[in-house]
């Protein structure tokens, strides 16, 4: 038994592809709330305070912004709330659809946030390296360069500030000139690093047909169990959605099918799918606590 972050790369990809694709496709309020809640809980488990900061500083403002924009710019619907000075009516349906869209985008963003924490570059290379070596290398470098560039930009800014050429000193024109200088240094460093990385990978024979691949990932019973559970949940959710369990209308009026046995089963399977990482981590923590007698250990 291992935690979700310690699982086999294929296990991580199966779960994340499922929840992210479903999160982008479905517009049913119950399914979106399940996805949003599960994504936040798992982010909270692995990122702690950073997940709370992400929720209040980015996710909730983004949801409110999308709701407001859609509610003020779209004028379809039959439930009129009030009338603007230009004669357009603000209706309930576009506000509800804007909130649903905001929740969907926010849930997907939180899933990607945990994806960046759980799925390392080594896992991406393991899954895509043999079949799609160029795409896997490009994706790995892209994910790696975001924190790398941020740290390098901070380092360059501190160095320029020490020389008296920071962006927080002098007149506005001087600050702009210093900012462009810092940006120019960062771009030059990034281009040079990209060329060196490309030459290094080429010299090492990356992407050759007969190249061998080393990996220390092993498929355990817990991985097979999680993959099987995810596939079963995927099939059940798809079958339920095909039968109308996720049917919803927002234009010109808001309508959701009544809850029945089919929709209840579909919602339950989707909740199990989204909560698989949380369940696996919880069981792993409980088992580790029992085996270690509640003692803290340095490495898992």
N, C-alpha and C positions, 0 to 999 in steps of 0.2 A: 504494500500500500504506500503510495506516494501522493504528495500534494499535486494540484493541477499544474503548477508552474514547473514541477519536476517530471511531469508526464512525458510520454513519447511525443515528438513533434507532430506526428500524424494525428494523435489524439487532440492536441491543441488546435490544429487546423480544422479538423472536422467540426468541433464545437463552435469555433469562432466563425467559420464560414456559414454555418447554419444560423446562428443568432444574428449575424450582421445582415445576411440576405433577407431573412424573415423580417428583421427590423426595418429594412428599406421597402419591402413589398407591402406588408400588412398596414392597414389604416384603421383596424378595429380598435376602439378605445381600450378595451380590456387587454388585448394582446400587447398594445403599446405600453400600457401601464406596467404590465408584467416585465416587459423587456427593460423599461426604464428603471424600475425598482431593482431588478436583478443586477443590471449593470452597475448601479450605484453601490449596492451592497458588496459586490465583489471588488469594486474599486476601493471601497472603504477597508476591506479586509487586507488588501495587498499594499495599498498606498497610504492608508491612515489619514492624517490631517490634510494631505495633499488632495485627496478625493473630495473632502469637504470644501476646500478652497476652490477646486475646479467647479463644484456644483454651484456655489454662491457667486463666484466671480465670472463664470463663463456660461454654464449650462442654463441656469434660471434666467439671466438677462437675455440670452439668445432666444429662449422659448418665448419670453414676453415680447421681444422685438418682432419675432416672426408672427406671433398672434396679432399684435397691433398693426403691423404692415398689411397683413392679409385682410384683417377686419376693416381697415380704412380704405383700402384700394379696390377690394372686390365688393360688388353690390348685388350679387345674386341672393336668392333666398326669399322665403315668404314670411318669416318672423321678423317684422320690422321693430327695431328698438327705438331709434330716434332719427331725426332728419337734420342733415348738415345745412349750412348757410347756402351752399351752391345747389341745393335741391336734391342731392343724393341721400338715399336712406342707408343707415347702418343696420345690417341684419345680423341675426344670431348665427346663421349657418356659416358664413365666412369666418366669423370669430372662432367658432368651434373647430372648423377645418384648419385654421391657422394654428390653434393650440395643439391639435393632433399632429400637424406637420412639425411644429417645434419640438414636441415630445419625441417624435420619430428621429429627427436629426440629432437631438441631444442624446438619446439612447445609443445611437450608432457611434457618436463621438466618444461616449464613455466606454463603449466596447473597444474601440480603437485605442483608447488610453490604457486600458488593461492589457490589450494585445501588445503594445509596445513594451510593457513591463514583463509579461510572461514569455512571449515569443522572442527569443534572442536571434541575433544574426546567424548563429550556428544552426539553429533550428530551421531558419529559412533556407540556408544553403543545403541542409540535409534533404528537405522536401523537394526543392526545385533545382538543386545543383546538377543533378544527373540528366534530367529531362530538359530543363530550360536554363542552362548555365548563364547565358547573357542576361536574361531577365532577373534571375536570382541575384546575380552580382549587382545589377543596377538597383534593385529593390533594397538590398542589404546596404549598399553605399548610401542610398537616399536616407534610410532610417538612421544610419550612423552619423551622417553629416549634420543632421539637425542639432543634436547636443554638442557635437564637435565644433561646429561653427559658432554656436552660442558661447561656448567656453573660450574659444579663440578671440571672439569679438570683445569679450570682457577683459581678456589679457591685453589685447591691443589698446583698449580704452584706458586701462590703468597705466600702461607704458606712456601713452601720449599725454595723459594727465600729469604724470610725473615730469614730463618735459615742458609742462606749461601750455600744452596744445590740446586740452580736453574740450569737450562740447559744453561744459558748464562754466566756461570762463570767457570773458571778453564780450565784445559787441555781437549782435546777431549775425553780421556778415562773417566775423571771425569764427563763430560757432559753426556756421554752415560750412565754411572752408575746412575747419578741423574735422567735422563730421564726414565730409567727402574724402578727406585724407585717410581717415580710419577705414571707411568703406573700401577705398582703393587698395589699401594694404590687405584687407581681408579677402577681396576678390583675387588679388595676385597670389596670395598664399593658397587659396582654394584651387585655382587653376594649376598651380605648380604641384599641389598634392594630388590632384586628379591624374595628371600626366605620370607622376611617379608611381601611383597605384596601378595604372594601366600597364606601364612597362614592367612592373614587378609581377603582376598576374600573368602577363604574356611570357615572361622568362621562366616562370614556374610551370608553364604548360597548362594553364587553366583553360578548360573547354575542349581539350583534345579528346578524340573519340576513345582512344585506348588508355586514357588516364585513369588511375585507380582512385578510390575514394575511401577515406578513413572516417569512421564514426563510432562513438562510444555510447550510442543510444540503443536501448534494448526494449523490446515490447514485453511488458509484464501482464499478468492476469488483470490487474486493475485497469490497464489501458484498453484491453480487449473488452472489459465490462463497460467502460465509459463509451467507447466507440459503438458498441452494440446498443446501449441505451440511447445514444444520440441518434443513431439511424432509425431505431424504432419510433422515437419521438418525432423525427423528421417525417417519416411515412405517415404517422397518425395525424400530424398537423396538416400535411398536404392533403390527405384524404378528407379530413374534416373541412378544410377550406374549400375543397372541390364540391363538397355537399352543401355549402352555404353557411357553415358555422362562423365564418369571418366576414359575412356580407354586411355592408354598411353603405348608406347613401348620405351625402352632404349637400348635394345640389339637385333640385332647388329646395329640398327640405331635408331635415335630419331624420334618418330612420335606421334602426338597428333591429335585427331579428330577435325575437324573444328567446330567452335562455331555455334550452332544452337539454336532453341527455347528450346529444351529439356535441353541442357547443361546450358543455361542461367538461366532457372528455377531452375535447380539443384544447381548451384552456388549461386543463391540468397537465396534458402532455407538453404543452408549450412552456408552462411554468417549470416542469421538471427539466426540460432542455436548457432553459436559461439559468436555472439554479444548479446545474451540474457542477460548475467550478466551485461554487460555495459549498455544496454538499461534500464534494471530494476533499476540499480543504478542511472542513469541519470534522469529518471522520478521521482524516489524517492527524489533526491536532489532538483529538480525543484519544486515538490509539497511541500516539507518541507520549501523551501525558501518562497513560496507564503503564506503558512499557518502561518509562523512565522514573516512575513514581513521583511525578510532579517536579522533578529537578530540571533546571535549565541546562541545555547543552549548547556548546559553542557552534557546532556545525551540524546540519541535518544530513 
